[in-house]
Amino acid sequence: MNQWGRDLALGFRFAFAGGREGWTRALLTAVGVGLGVALLLLTTAIPNALAARDDRANDRTDITYSGQVPAKADDTLVVADADTDFRGADIRGRTLEPEGPRAPLPPGVDSFPAVGEMVVSPALKRLLESDGGALLRERLPDRIVGTIGDSGLVGSADLTFYRGGQGIGQYVDGAQVTRIDRYGDPDPYETDMDPVLVLLVLVVFVALLMPVAVFIAAAVRFGGERRDRRLAALRLVGSDGRMTRRIAAGEALAGALLGLVLGTVFFLIGRQIAGSVEVFRFSVFPADLNPSPALALLVAVLVPAAAVLVTLLALRGVVIEPLGVVRTAKPTRRRLWWRLLLPLGGLAMLYPMIGQGNDDGEFNQYLVIGGVMLLLVGVTALLPWVVETVVARLGGGGVAWQLAVRRLQLSSGTAARLVNGVAVAVAGAIALQMLFAGVEKDYTKDTGYDLTTAQMEVTTGGGVELAHATEQLRRTEGVRQVVSHSEGYLGDTRLDPARTSEVTVGGCAALREVADLPTCRDGDVFAVRDAEWDTDTPQLARPGTTLYLDPSYEGDVRGREVAWKVPEGIRKVATHKDLSGRERGGFLITPKALPEAARPAMTGRAYIGLDASVPDARERVRNTAAALGPLVLPHDWSATQSNERYDSIRTGLFVGAVCVLLLIGSSLLVSQLEQLRERKKLLSALVAFGTRRRTLSLSVLWQTAIPVALGLLLASAVGLTLGAVLLRMTDTKVRVDWASLLSMTGAAAVVVLAVTLLSLPPLLRLMRPDGLRTE
C-alpha cells in the first residue's frame, strides 16, 4: 500500500509539475470530468428539489375539495378559485375575503390585499409589466401592492396572485369557493405509483445517468497516447511496468480530483442559473438544489476510483518500454464473444419480468436497473469492435477519405470512445421513447369533448346571469358561436333527499344538444328516459309530484330550496352525448317553466366555438369572463387528458434529456479539442508537405462522421431491443415509433455536427507549418 501511495503521489506531481504538457492534459481531463460531476450533483439534488416544491405546494393548499367547511368565525378566510391560463402558461389565482382579524395569511404574503388590490409572484409581475402581457393586464387590472415571497411559490417561475374580494362568502360551496381557518392540507392524499410508472422512473434515471458515467470514464483518458509516450522515460530511470501504470493512474487521479473541484464550481454556477430559467414549465429555487450528502459523498469517492481503475485497465494492452510505447504495432483483433455477454446478461435479467404489467405486483428494481445498465454498457463494449471491423474493410477514395480511414484504422478505440456517450444516450432515449409511446394510452384518456363545435367552456357563478354572460361572450372578438344552458339538482325532500335528479335549463336549441326533442317551445318540460346510471328520474317524473330545486344536504339548511311541481304535459325523450361527451339524465326544462326563485341556484355553462383565424381568441374569452365576475371561470377543452404523475415523469425525462444533451455537446467539444491537440504536429507536417487545408478539414469531418454513423446504428439496434423488452414487460404490444427514432438519432447527429463546426476554428489555427517548431 505504501508503494501504491508513493506511485500515485508521483503521478499526481507529474500532472501539475510536468510542464505545459502535463497541466494541459490535467486541465482537459478536469473539464470533462467536471461537466459530468456537475450533472451527477444536479441529479442527486433533484429529489430534494422535488420534495421542497411539494412541501411548499402543500403549505399553500386552501381548496381541498374535502367538503369539510368550518363555520364563519374571526379566524376564518373565504377563498375563491381564480385560476387562469395565458398563452399556454398556468396561472394560479385566489380571491381572498378575511372574515376576522385572525384570518390565516397565505404563505409568502405579509398582509391581505384590499378590494381592487393584489399581490403577485415576481415572475407574474414581470409578465404583467412586459409588452406581451397587455392582454393579461386587462384580465387582472387590480393594483399590485406587493410580491409573494419564496415560501409561497413552488418555483422561481411560478405565476401566482392573490387579490382582495368582497361578498363572496355567500357562495361557499367547498369546491370553487371555500372557507378555511388555516393553510395546508392536513390529510394530503397520496397513492402509490403503479408498477409501470415505477418502471418508467427507474429506466429514466438509468438511461440519463449512464451517458454521464461513460463521459467521465472517457474524460480520464484524455491525452492518453502522448501521456504513454512520456511514461516511457520513466522506464529509463528504473521503474517497472506496474510502477509506471500506477504513476499513470496517479496522473488520471489528479485530473479527476481537479474535476471534482471544477464540477462543484460548475454545479454552483448552474444552480444559480437554474433559479432564473424554466424548462418545460418546471422551475426551482437555487436553495432547493441541495445534493444529498450521502450521494454527493458517493460521487466524490467513485469518480477518483473510476479514474484509477479505467487508467489501469486501459494500460493493460500497452507495452511501455524504455525506448518507446509499443502501440503502433498492429494490435490483435478485438474479440466479440465476451462483448456479447453484457447485452445478453441484461436481457437475461429482464426476461423473468416479461408480461408482468400492472397485475403481478412490483417489478424487481434490482433486476430492472441491472438489466438496463448491462444493455447500455453493452453499447460501449460492442462499439469499438464494430468500428474496428468496419473501418478495416474500408478502401480507397479521395485524399481526405484516405487520411480519415487510415487514422481510424490506427486508433479505432479512440474514435469509439469519442462516440460511446452519444451512442449510450441515443440507445436509452430510443428505448424510453418506445416505452412512453407504448404505455401512453393507459395514462391518457379521451375527454369526449366535441372540439368541432366548441373549444372552450365558461362556468358562471357568483350571481352572474347566464343570459347576460352569453351575450357578452358572443360579442367577444374571436368567438364564432355560443351554446349555453344552466344546471342544477332537485330532490324529493327539502333536506337530505332520498331520490335526486339533475336538471338542465335552456332554450330549445340548447336542449337539442343534450337530447332528441321531437318538438319544443318555451314552457315545455321533458324527462330523459333510459339514461345510464339514472334510476331516480322515472320515480320523480310523475305529473303532480312536488320536488325541490337545490335541496340541502347533510344538515346544511340554506333555506334556498324552491318547490316545483312536475307539470301534466311532461314528455319523455331519449338522450344522446352532449358537447362535453356525456349523456345527461334527469329533467330538461325550458326557461318559462323554471320558477324565477330557482334561477340563482343554477350553475350556468356556456360552450364556445372559436374562430381560429383570430389571434389570442382564447385570451379574449378569458378577459370577458374575468370582467363578468370573479367566480366566472373559463376552461380550455382538449381531445385528451393525461395522468398527472405520468406527465410529471415525462416532464422529468425532458428536463433530464436537455441536461444530458448539453453535457454531450460540451464533452464532445472538449474531446475534439483534445484530439486536435494530440495531432498538432501531424497536421503541421501535412500542411508543410502541401496538403490543402480543405482536405484536412474534410478528413477531420470524416473521422467524426464514420464512428458517429456506426454508433447511431448500433444505438438504434440496442435501443429498439431494449424498448421492445420493456414494452413486453409492461404487457404492451410492441410498436416502433419510427418518427421518434429518427428524431432521436437526428438530434444526436445535429449535436455532433455542431461540435465539429465549432472545432473548425482551432483546427485551422493548428494547420500551420510553424507547429513543427520544438524546444
Secondary structure, DSSP 4 states (H G I P E B T S, - for coil): -HHHHHHHHHHHHHHHHSHHHHHHHHHHHHHHHHHHHHHHHHHHHHHHHHHHHHHHHHHT--------PPPP-TT-EEEEE--EEETTEEEEEEEEEE-STTPPPPTT-SSPPPBTEEEE-HHHHHHHHSGGGHHHHHH--SEEEEE--GGG-SSTT--EEEEE-SS-GGG--SSSEEEESSSS-SS----PPPHHHHHHHHHHHHHHHHHHHHHHHHHTTTTHHHHHHHHHHHHHTT--HHHHHHHHHHHHHHHHHHHHHHHHHHHHHHHHHHTT--BTTB---GGG----HHHHHHHHHHHHHHHHHHHHHHGGG-EEETTEEETSSPPPPPPSHHHHHHHHHHHHHHGGGTT-TTTS----HHHHHHHHHHHHHHHHHHHHHHHHHHHTT-----HHHHHHHHHHHH-HHHHHHHHHHHHHHHHHHHHHHHHHHHHHHHHEEE----TTT-SEEEEE-TT--HHHHHHHHHTSTTEEEEEEEEEEEEESSSBS-SSEEEEEE--HHHHTTTEE-SS--TT-EEEEES-TT--SHHHH--TT-EEEES-B-TT---S--EEEEPPTT-EEEEE-B-TTS-B--SEEE-GGGS-GGGGGGPEEEEEEEE-TTSTTHHHHHHHHHHHH-TT-EEEE--SEEE-HHHHHHHHHHHHHHHHHHHHHHHHHHHHHHHHHHHTHHHHHHHHHTT--HHHHHHHHHHHHHHHHHHHHHHHHHHHHHHHHHHHHHTT------HHHHHHHHHHHHHHHHHHHHHTHHHHHHH-SGGGG---
